[in-house]
């Protein structure tokens, strides 16, 4: 077990406008993103199952061709291998949970 103050984690820009702080467990990764308005990720897929939770702001997420605007009241589940893309409508903070661990975010 570990207790981590996320404010002490060094953010890393993984894509333009996407700054993430990462916590890795044995089987999953938690990503805490600060995303600039207008920043986007092109359509992609990965082996990881992903749960997306917007903490603040508005984030447009397209999963398997279905587009939704996520706010602090919504959560999205992206199954493994499914094409998805996203764009920050406003500055926002988003939390992603990935299973299995995102080795590329270590």
N, CA, C and O of each residue as an XYZ file, in Angstrom:
424
protein
N       0.852     -1.175      0.000
C       0.000      0.000      0.000
C       0.894      1.233      0.000
O       1.968      1.244      0.601
N       0.426      2.264     -0.684
C       1.177      3.518     -0.736
C       0.201      4.681     -0.689
O      -0.915      4.596     -1.200
N       0.634      5.755     -0.075
C      -0.131      7.000     -0.066
C       0.680      8.033     -0.816
O       1.859      8.233     -0.524
N       0.060      8.690     -1.779
C       0.784      9.606     -2.651
C       0.052     10.938     -2.698
O      -1.153     10.983     -2.946
N       0.774     12.010     -2.463
C       0.240     13.359     -2.647
C       0.454     13.710     -4.115
O       1.578     13.996     -4.528
N      -0.612     13.689     -4.901
C      -0.499     13.892     -6.353
C       0.096     15.245     -6.715
O       0.639     15.414     -7.807
N      -0.004     16.214     -5.802
C       0.581     17.530     -6.074
C       2.097     17.462     -6.157
O       2.727     18.366     -6.706
N       2.696     16.392     -5.614
C       4.152     16.268     -5.631
C       4.662     15.548     -6.876
O       5.870     15.500     -7.108
N       3.760     14.990     -7.677
C       4.176     14.290     -8.895
C       4.520     15.301     -9.984
O       3.830     16.309    -10.144
N       5.566     15.035    -10.715
C       5.990     15.928    -11.796
C       5.147     15.671    -13.036
O       5.127     14.552    -13.548
N       4.442     16.706    -13.532
C       3.646     16.516    -14.747
C       4.541     16.292    -15.960
O       5.655     16.810    -16.042
N       4.015     15.500    -16.906
C       4.727     15.209    -18.146
C       3.782     15.461    -19.309
O       2.652     14.972    -19.307
N       4.233     16.218    -20.301
C       3.399     16.479    -21.472
C       3.547     15.308    -22.440
O       4.601     15.124    -23.049
N       2.473     14.512    -22.575
C       2.520     13.323    -23.437
C       2.010     13.615    -24.843
O       2.324     12.890    -25.787
N       1.239     14.655    -24.975
C       0.769     15.150    -26.270
C       0.605     16.654    -26.086
O       0.439     17.114    -24.957
N       0.646     17.424    -27.157
C       0.516     18.879    -27.004
C      -0.749     19.261    -26.226
O      -1.866     18.920    -26.617
N      -0.544     19.978    -25.116
C      -1.640     20.439    -24.283
C      -2.146     19.435    -23.267
O      -3.063     19.750    -22.508
N      -1.574     18.225    -23.225
C      -1.968     17.173    -22.273
C      -0.824     16.930    -21.295
O       0.163     16.277    -21.634
N      -0.962     17.458    -20.081
C       0.044     17.272    -19.038
C      -0.505     16.286    -18.015
O      -1.542     16.522    -17.396
N       0.213     15.172    -17.850
C      -0.272     14.117    -16.968
C       0.650     13.854    -15.805
O       1.871     13.975    -15.905
N       0.030     13.488    -14.690
C       0.740     12.965    -13.523
C       0.238     11.533    -13.354
O      -0.965     11.285    -13.443
N       1.151     10.589    -13.111
C       0.804      9.175    -13.191
C       1.112      8.433    -11.896
O       2.141      8.643    -11.253
N       0.176      7.556    -11.544
C       0.341      6.663    -10.406
C       0.164      5.248    -10.945
O      -0.830      4.945    -11.605
N       1.137      4.389    -10.659
C       1.105      3.018    -11.167
C       0.963      2.034    -10.013
O       1.729      2.068     -9.050
N      -0.022      1.163    -10.127
C      -0.154      0.042     -9.211
C       0.411     -1.193     -9.880
O       1.062     -1.101    -10.921
N       0.167     -2.333     -9.294
C       0.658     -3.572     -9.871
C      -0.089     -3.907    -11.167
O       0.499     -4.475    -12.087
N      -1.379     -3.560    -11.247
C      -2.191     -3.971    -12.389
C      -2.885     -2.826    -13.119
O      -3.584     -3.064    -14.104
N      -2.709     -1.602    -12.663
C      -3.399     -0.488    -13.312
C      -2.621      0.806    -13.175
O      -1.700      0.924    -12.367
N      -3.022      1.784    -13.998
C      -2.414      3.118    -13.967
C      -3.517      4.149    -13.814
O      -4.565      4.054    -14.452
N      -3.272      5.133    -12.962
C      -4.155      6.280    -12.816
C      -3.429      7.482    -13.409
O      -2.288      7.772    -13.051
N      -4.110      8.182    -14.325
C      -3.535      9.372    -14.952
C      -4.390     10.567    -14.566
O      -5.614     10.528    -14.694
N      -3.752     11.626    -14.095
C      -4.433     12.870    -13.737
C      -3.952     13.914    -14.735
O      -2.787     14.312    -14.732
N      -4.876     14.349    -15.592
C      -4.527     15.234    -16.705
C      -4.986     16.658    -16.458
O      -6.084     16.891    -15.953
N      -4.138     17.605    -16.818
C      -4.520     18.999    -16.993
C      -4.415     19.235    -18.491
O      -3.346     19.074    -19.079
N      -5.542     19.620    -19.110
C      -5.609     19.695    -20.568
C      -6.023     21.106    -20.982
O      -6.991     21.661    -20.461
N      -5.279     21.672    -21.923
C      -5.570     23.009    -22.433
C      -6.738     22.974    -23.410
O      -6.862     22.048    -24.211
N      -7.594     23.990    -23.336
C      -8.720     24.117    -24.263
C      -8.233     24.006    -25.701
O      -7.220     24.603    -26.066
N      -8.955     23.244    -26.518
C      -8.614     23.078    -27.916
C      -7.645     21.952    -28.203
O      -7.476     21.571    -29.361
N      -7.001     21.405    -27.175
C      -6.042     20.318    -27.390
C      -6.794     19.019    -27.658
O      -7.824     18.747    -27.043
N      -6.265     18.223    -28.583
C      -6.956     16.996    -28.938
C      -6.031     15.821    -29.137
O      -4.825     15.970    -29.332
N      -6.632     14.649    -29.082
C      -5.928     13.401    -29.376
C      -6.596     12.772    -30.597
O      -7.820     12.649    -30.637
N      -5.802     12.374    -31.590
C      -6.387     11.745    -32.772
C      -6.951     10.365    -32.424
O      -6.652      9.800    -31.372
N      -7.756      9.851    -33.314
C      -8.345      8.532    -33.097
C      -7.247      7.487    -32.918
O      -6.278      7.450    -33.676
N      -7.412      6.650    -31.915
C      -6.434      5.615    -31.605
C      -7.119      4.516    -30.798
O      -8.270      4.655    -30.384
N      -6.402      3.439    -30.586
C      -6.875      2.382    -29.689
C      -5.664      1.808    -28.974
O      -4.523      2.028    -29.380
N      -5.924      1.075    -27.915
C      -4.856      0.409    -27.161
C      -5.447     -0.792    -26.447
O      -6.666     -0.940    -26.362
N      -4.580     -1.640    -25.939
C      -5.042     -2.861    -25.264
C      -5.677     -2.571    -23.909
O      -6.343     -3.432    -23.335
N      -5.473     -1.371    -23.404
C      -5.940     -1.031    -22.066
C      -7.429     -0.717    -22.048
O      -7.927      0.006    -22.910
N      -8.137     -1.261    -21.067
C      -9.475     -0.774    -20.772
C      -9.279      0.572    -20.085
O      -8.336      0.735    -19.310
N     -10.151      1.534    -20.356
C      -9.965      2.894    -19.842
C     -11.283      3.423    -19.302
O     -12.325      3.299    -19.945
N     -11.228      4.010    -18.124
C     -12.380      4.721    -17.577
C     -11.984      6.186    -17.467
O     -10.946      6.522    -16.897
N     -12.831      7.056    -18.023
C     -12.547      8.488    -18.121
C     -13.509      9.244    -17.207
O     -14.722      9.058    -17.294
N     -12.971     10.099    -16.328
C     -13.784     10.921    -15.422
C     -13.315     12.363    -15.521
O     -12.164     12.670    -15.213
N     -14.207     13.248    -15.951
C     -13.888     14.667    -15.989
C     -14.080     15.235    -14.582
O     -15.129     15.048    -13.966
N     -13.072     15.920    -14.088
C     -13.148     16.557    -12.776
C     -13.678     17.979    -12.925
O     -14.522     18.424    -12.147
N     -13.168     18.687    -13.938
C     -13.641     20.047    -14.198
C     -13.501     20.342    -15.680
O     -12.639     19.784    -16.359
N     -14.365     21.232    -16.178
C     -14.335     21.617    -17.578
C     -15.202     20.707    -18.433
O     -16.027     19.946    -17.927
N     -14.994     20.806    -19.751
C     -15.745     20.012    -20.720
C     -14.782     19.350    -21.698
O     -13.889     19.992    -22.251
N     -14.985     18.057    -21.895
C     -14.120     17.274    -22.775
C     -14.991     16.471    -23.726
O     -15.857     15.709    -23.296
N     -14.757     16.647    -25.027
C     -15.516     15.901    -26.037
C     -14.786     14.589    -26.315
O     -13.612     14.586    -26.686
N     -15.495     13.476    -26.132
C     -14.912     12.150    -26.325
C     -15.738     11.403    -27.364
O     -16.967     11.373    -27.292
N     -15.059     10.809    -28.320
C     -15.718      9.973    -29.321
C     -15.213      8.549    -29.127
O     -14.010      8.293    -29.177
N     -16.152      7.621    -28.903
C     -15.821      6.212    -28.697
C     -16.618      5.397    -29.710
O     -17.848      5.441    -29.725
N     -15.909      4.654    -30.553
C     -16.544      3.814    -31.576
C     -17.554      4.619    -32.397
O     -18.635      4.129    -32.723
N     -17.187      5.859    -32.726
C     -18.027      6.701    -33.558
C     -19.101      7.484    -32.827
O     -19.759      8.330    -33.433
N     -19.296      7.226    -31.544
C     -20.306      7.958    -30.765
C     -19.641      9.106    -30.010
O     -18.736      8.885    -29.205
N     -20.093     10.328    -30.273
C     -19.491     11.533    -29.687
C     -20.348     12.047    -28.537
O     -21.568     12.162    -28.659
N     -19.691     12.357    -27.416
C     -20.364     12.930    -26.248
C     -19.480     14.001    -25.635
O     -18.254     13.950    -25.742
N     -20.114     14.970    -24.992
C     -19.384     15.966    -24.216
C     -19.459     15.533    -22.764
O     -20.543     15.422    -22.191
N     -18.294     15.290    -22.174
C     -18.213     14.875    -20.775
C     -18.031     16.100    -19.886
O     -17.264     17.006    -20.211
N     -18.733     16.118    -18.778
C     -18.585     17.152    -17.750
C     -18.326     16.440    -16.432
O     -18.143     15.224    -16.400
N     -18.310     17.201    -15.351
C     -18.020     16.616    -14.042
C     -19.056     15.588    -13.610
O     -18.821     14.850    -12.653
N     -20.186     15.523    -14.286
C     -21.235     14.578    -13.908
C     -21.231     13.305    -14.736
O     -22.101     12.455    -14.543
N     -20.276     13.142    -15.656
C     -20.295     11.978    -16.533
C     -18.994     11.194    -16.482
O     -17.926     11.733    -16.189
N     -19.116      9.912    -16.776
C     -17.985      8.988    -16.842
C     -18.138      8.201    -18.130
O     -19.260      7.906    -18.542
N     -17.040      7.859    -18.768
C     -17.072      7.029    -19.967
C     -16.184      5.809    -19.763
O     -15.136      5.890    -19.122
N     -16.612      4.686    -20.313
C     -15.821      3.461    -20.288
C     -15.423      3.144    -21.722
O     -16.277      3.002    -22.597
N     -14.121      3.035    -21.953
C     -13.590      2.723    -23.280
C     -13.034      1.305    -23.221
O     -12.010      1.072    -22.579
N     -13.700      0.349    -23.886
C     -13.204     -1.030    -23.861
C     -11.862     -1.176    -24.563
O     -11.493     -0.346    -25.394
N     -11.154     -2.209    -24.235
C      -9.882     -2.537    -24.864
C     -10.058     -2.663    -26.372
O     -11.006     -3.295    -26.840
N      -9.138     -2.057    -27.138
C      -9.117     -2.195    -28.581
C     -10.106     -1.353    -29.360
O     -10.143     -1.440    -30.588
N     -10.916     -0.534    -28.683
C     -11.934      0.270    -29.363
C     -11.345      1.626    -29.761
O     -10.663      2.269    -28.962
N     -11.609      2.056    -30.997
C     -11.128      3.350    -31.467
C     -11.810      4.484    -30.706
O     -13.019      4.460    -30.479
N     -11.011      5.475    -30.317
C     -11.542      6.633    -29.607
C     -10.636      7.834    -29.835
O      -9.463      7.691    -30.179
N     -11.207      9.029    -29.636
C     -10.461     10.278    -29.771
C     -11.078     11.286    -28.813
O     -12.174     11.070    -28.297
N     -10.371     12.388    -28.575
C     -10.898     13.374    -27.647
C     -10.364     14.759    -27.899
O      -9.330     14.950    -28.539
N     -11.115     15.744    -27.364
C     -10.712     17.150    -27.519
C     -11.243     17.932    -26.327
O     -12.406     17.797    -25.945
N     -10.377     18.748    -25.747
C     -10.788     19.609    -24.636
C     -11.532     20.806    -25.197
O     -10.977     21.573    -25.983
N     -12.786     20.970    -24.799
C     -13.570     22.126    -25.220
C     -13.148     23.337    -24.403
O     -13.029     24.441    -24.935
N     -12.924     23.131    -23.121
C     -12.424     24.166    -22.213
C     -11.154     23.626    -21.566
O     -10.820     22.454    -21.743
N     -10.445     24.464    -20.822
C      -9.401     23.922    -19.962
C     -10.086     22.915    -19.057
O     -11.174     23.181    -18.545
N      -9.471     21.774    -18.855
C     -10.132     20.798    -17.999
C      -9.129     19.921    -17.277
O      -7.953     19.843    -17.632
N      -9.639     19.269    -16.255
C      -8.881     18.241    -15.553
C      -9.659     16.943    -15.711
O     -10.869     16.895    -15.492
N      -8.945     15.896    -16.094
C      -9.550     14.597    -16.361
C      -8.732     13.532    -15.644
O      -7.505     13.615    -15.584
N      -9.418     12.535    -15.105
C      -8.752     11.383    -14.505
C      -9.072     10.167    -15.359
O     -10.235      9.891    -15.654
N      -8.031      9.442    -15.753
C      -8.174      8.185    -16.491
C      -7.645      7.047    -15.634
O      -6.589      7.164    -15.013
N      -8.381      5.954    -15.606
C      -7.897      4.712    -15.006
C      -7.696      3.726    -16.144
O      -8.585      3.544    -16.976
N      -6.530      3.088    -16.184
C      -6.191      2.135    -17.235
C      -5.870      0.773    -16.628
O      -5.234      0.679    -15.578
N      -6.319     -0.267    -17.300
C      -5.934     -1.641    -16.944
C      -5.610     -2.367    -18.232
O      -6.425     -2.319    -19.153
N      -4.493     -3.024    -18.357
C      -3.415     -3.137    -17.376
C      -2.585     -1.853    -17.313
O      -2.942     -0.837    -17.910
N      -1.493     -1.918    -16.592
C      -0.602     -0.772    -16.396
C      -0.169     -0.192    -17.750
O       0.142     -0.931    -18.684
N      -0.157      1.141    -17.835
C       0.369      1.828    -19.019
C       1.879      1.964    -18.867
O       2.362      2.939    -18.291
N       2.616      1.000    -19.377
C       4.080      1.027    -19.278
C       4.645      2.253    -19.997
O       5.689      2.774    -19.604
N       3.959      2.719    -21.053
C       4.442      3.881    -21.799
C       4.324      5.182    -21.006
O       4.878      6.206    -21.406
N       3.612      5.147    -19.896
C       3.482      6.342    -19.041
C       4.404      6.293    -17.832
O       4.346      7.190    -16.991
N       5.238      5.293    -17.717
C       6.162      5.218    -16.581
C       7.269      6.235    -16.750
O       8.152      6.333    -15.898
